[in-house]
Amino acid sequence: MTRVSVFSSPLLLGFDHIERVLDRVNKTAAEGYPPYNIEQTGEHRLRITLAVAGFAEEDLAVSVEDNQLVIRGKQQEDCRERVYLHRGIAARQFTRSFVLAEGIEVRGAEVVNGLLHVDLERPVPQPKVTQIEIKNSAGKRKGTQKTIDLDPNG
């Protein structure tokens, strides 16, 4: 059975990247381990917190791969000497991915009390206006092209 995409309309050209991002989000939404929170910590700042109890700092890796925040965890194999009568604490490896919007930057990550905090920020772009030179039919210029910085503090 062939899947029909919303972006298959001939009027929507060049949206295949968005379709791939939506497929990635849909695939990772079904994963439930480890649990996480996303909170807004400022007007342009976010924090993702993952419950990583049992993972040491060196067992965790945080990276940005092609506009995707990827968090991996893999515990060291020291369980061979242990004999468990009951094992209820998960010791499996994980990969948790978050698709980042354009311009989002990872500011840092830290482990505190079994929680991994990853701080994100979206810098506010300075609005700019570019005036385009208009030529008449004789090829003479009416004006020049210039860029105006609309930063009120600049």
C-alpha positions as CSV (number, residue, x, y, z in Angstrom):
1,M,0.0,0.0,0.0
2,T,1.4,3.4,-1.0
3,R,1.3,6.2,1.5
4,V,-0.1,9.5,0.2
5,S,1.6,12.5,1.6
6,V,0.1,15.9,2.3
7,F,3.1,17.3,0.5
8,S,2.4,15.4,-2.7
9,S,0.4,18.2,-4.2
10,P,1.9,19.7,-7.3
11,L,1.4,23.1,-5.7
12,L,3.8,22.3,-2.8
13,L,7.2,22.0,-4.4
14,G,10.4,21.6,-2.3
15,F,8.7,20.5,0.9
16,D,10.3,17.0,0.9
17,H,12.6,18.1,3.8
18,I,9.6,19.0,6.0
19,E,8.1,15.6,5.2
20,R,11.2,13.8,6.3
21,V,11.3,15.8,9.5
22,L,7.7,14.9,10.2
23,D,8.5,11.2,9.6
24,R,11.3,11.4,12.1
25,V,9.1,13.1,14.7
26,N,6.4,10.5,14.2
27,K,8.9,7.6,14.5
28,T,10.4,8.9,17.8
29,A,7.1,9.9,19.4
30,A,6.3,6.2,20.1
31,E,9.4,5.7,22.2
32,G,8.8,6.0,25.9
33,Y,12.3,5.5,27.4
34,P,13.7,7.5,29.1
35,P,10.9,9.8,30.2
36,Y,11.5,13.5,29.6
37,N,10.1,17.0,30.2
38,I,10.4,20.1,28.0
39,E,10.0,23.4,29.7
40,Q,10.3,27.0,28.7
41,T,12.9,28.7,30.9
42,G,12.9,32.1,29.3
43,E,11.4,34.0,26.4
44,H,13.8,32.4,24.0
45,R,15.1,29.5,26.1
46,L,14.0,25.9,26.5
47,R,15.2,23.0,28.7
48,I,14.9,19.4,28.0
49,T,15.2,17.2,31.0
50,L,15.6,13.4,30.8
51,A,15.4,10.9,33.7
52,V,18.7,9.1,33.4
53,A,19.0,7.5,36.9
54,G,21.7,4.8,36.9
55,F,23.7,6.4,34.1
56,A,27.0,8.0,34.9
57,E,28.1,11.2,33.1
58,E,30.5,9.2,30.9
59,D,27.6,6.8,29.9
60,L,25.8,9.7,28.2
61,A,26.4,11.5,24.9
62,V,24.7,14.6,23.5
63,S,25.1,15.7,19.9
64,V,23.5,17.7,17.2
65,E,23.2,15.9,13.9
66,D,21.6,17.6,10.9
67,N,19.2,19.8,12.9
68,Q,18.4,17.0,15.3
69,L,19.4,16.8,19.0
70,V,20.4,13.2,19.7
71,I,20.9,12.0,23.3
72,R,22.4,8.5,23.8
73,G,22.9,6.5,26.9
74,K,24.8,3.2,27.3
75,Q,25.7,1.8,30.7
76,Q,29.0,0.0,31.3
77,E,28.7,-3.8,31.5
78,D,29.5,-4.4,35.2
79,C,26.5,-6.6,35.8
80,R,28.2,-9.9,35.0
81,E,29.4,-10.3,38.6
82,R,26.0,-9.5,40.1
83,V,23.3,-12.0,40.8
84,Y,19.8,-10.4,40.8
85,L,16.9,-11.9,42.7
86,H,14.7,-9.2,41.1
87,R,15.7,-6.7,38.4
88,G,13.2,-3.8,38.1
89,I,15.5,-1.0,37.2
90,A,16.1,-0.6,33.5
91,A,19.7,-0.9,32.4
92,R,19.2,-0.7,28.7
93,Q,20.7,1.7,26.3
94,F,18.7,4.4,24.6
95,T,18.7,7.0,21.9
96,R,16.3,9.9,22.2
97,S,16.0,12.4,19.3
98,F,14.5,15.9,19.1
99,V,14.1,17.7,15.8
100,L,15.3,21.3,16.2
101,A,13.9,24.3,14.4
102,E,16.2,26.4,12.3
103,G,18.3,28.7,14.5
104,I,18.0,26.7,17.8
105,E,21.3,26.4,19.5
106,V,22.3,23.9,22.3
107,R,23.8,26.0,25.1
108,G,24.9,23.2,27.4
109,A,24.1,19.9,29.2
110,E,24.6,18.8,32.7
111,V,23.6,15.8,34.9
112,V,22.1,16.7,38.3
113,N,20.6,14.1,40.7
114,G,19.9,11.6,38.0
115,L,18.4,14.1,35.6
116,L,20.1,15.2,32.3
117,H,19.3,18.9,31.6
118,V,20.0,20.1,28.0
119,D,19.6,23.9,27.6
120,L,18.5,25.3,24.2
121,E,18.2,28.9,23.0
122,R,16.8,30.6,19.9
123,P,18.8,33.8,19.3
124,V,16.5,36.6,18.1
125,P,17.6,37.5,14.5
126,Q,17.9,41.2,13.8
127,P,15.4,42.3,11.2
128,K,16.9,43.7,8.0
129,V,15.4,45.3,5.0
130,T,17.1,45.1,1.6
131,Q,16.2,47.6,-1.0
132,I,16.6,46.3,-4.5
133,E,17.9,48.4,-7.3
134,I,15.3,49.1,-10.1
135,K,16.6,49.5,-13.6
136,N,14.6,51.1,-16.4
137,S,14.5,49.7,-19.9
138,A,17.5,51.7,-21.0
139,G,19.6,50.0,-18.3
140,K,20.0,53.1,-16.3
141,R,19.9,52.8,-12.5
142,K,17.2,54.5,-10.5
143,G,18.9,53.9,-7.1
144,T,21.4,51.7,-5.4
145,Q,21.0,48.5,-3.5
146,K,21.5,48.8,0.3
147,T,20.8,46.9,3.4
148,I,19.3,48.7,6.4
149,D,19.8,47.2,9.9
150,L,16.6,47.7,11.9
151,D,18.2,47.1,15.3
152,P,17.0,49.9,17.5
153,N,20.1,49.5,19.7
154,G,22.5,49.7,16.8
